[in-house]
């Protein structure tokens, strides 16, 4: 936190989404198969069961409850 005046800036597109759309290594390498494959989405199928809100971000979903946090994807 700061009390310095900071003017807002526009987001920078550095190509992360495009890279992930074409790569998919983390989803293919996950030994538990819990990383969503295919295009990113606003939908979160696990949100209904765990009380999370839909549409919080566009991305690739993982089932964090089933994830043992192994170092395969560094997630």
C-alpha positions as CSV (number, residue, x, y, z in Angstrom):
1,X,0.0,0.0,0.0
2,X,1.0,3.5,-0.6
3,X,-0.2,7.1,-0.2
4,X,1.7,8.3,-3.2
5,X,-0.5,9.6,-6.1
6,X,-0.4,7.0,-8.9
7,X,-2.3,7.6,-12.1
8,X,-4.0,4.6,-13.6
9,X,-2.6,3.0,-16.7
10,X,-4.0,0.7,-19.4
11,X,-3.3,-3.0,-19.2
12,X,-0.3,-4.3,-21.2
13,X,-0.9,-7.2,-23.5
14,X,2.4,-9.1,-23.4
15,X,1.1,-12.2,-25.1
16,X,0.5,-14.5,-22.1
17,X,-3.0,-15.6,-23.2
18,X,-1.9,-16.3,-26.8
19,X,1.1,-18.3,-25.5
20,X,-1.1,-20.4,-23.2
21,X,-3.7,-21.0,-26.0
22,X,-1.0,-22.5,-28.2
23,X,1.1,-24.3,-25.6
24,X,-1.0,-26.4,-23.2
25,X,2.0,-28.2,-21.8
26,X,0.8,-27.8,-18.2
27,X,-2.6,-29.4,-19.0
28,X,-1.0,-32.2,-21.0
29,X,1.6,-32.9,-18.2
30,X,-0.7,-32.8,-15.2
31,X,-0.7,-36.4,-13.9
32,X,-4.1,-35.8,-12.2
33,X,-5.8,-34.3,-15.3
34,X,-7.3,-31.4,-13.4
35,X,-6.1,-28.5,-15.6
36,X,-8.7,-27.5,-18.1
37,X,-7.7,-28.1,-21.7
38,X,-8.9,-26.1,-24.7
39,X,-9.8,-22.5,-24.9
40,X,-9.9,-20.2,-21.9
41,X,-13.4,-19.5,-20.5
42,X,-15.3,-17.3,-18.1
43,X,-17.3,-20.3,-16.9
44,X,-16.2,-22.0,-13.7
45,X,-18.0,-25.4,-13.3
46,X,-16.6,-26.0,-9.8
47,X,-18.0,-22.6,-8.6
48,X,-21.5,-24.0,-8.1
49,X,-20.4,-26.6,-5.7
50,X,-18.0,-24.5,-3.7
51,X,-19.8,-21.2,-3.5
52,X,-17.5,-19.2,-5.8
53,X,-18.9,-16.6,-8.1
54,X,-19.0,-17.1,-11.9
55,X,-17.2,-14.9,-14.4
56,X,-14.4,-13.6,-12.1
57,X,-11.7,-14.0,-14.7
58,X,-11.2,-15.6,-18.1
59,X,-8.7,-18.4,-17.9
60,X,-8.0,-22.1,-17.6
61,X,-9.6,-23.7,-14.6
62,X,-8.1,-26.2,-12.2
63,X,-9.7,-28.2,-9.5
64,X,-7.7,-26.9,-6.5
65,X,-9.5,-29.3,-4.2
66,X,-8.1,-32.3,-6.1
67,X,-4.8,-30.7,-6.8
68,X,-2.0,-32.1,-4.6
69,X,0.3,-29.2,-5.6
70,X,2.9,-31.3,-7.2
71,X,5.7,-29.4,-9.0
72,X,4.6,-30.5,-12.5
73,X,2.9,-27.3,-13.5
74,X,4.5,-25.1,-10.8
75,X,0.9,-24.1,-9.8
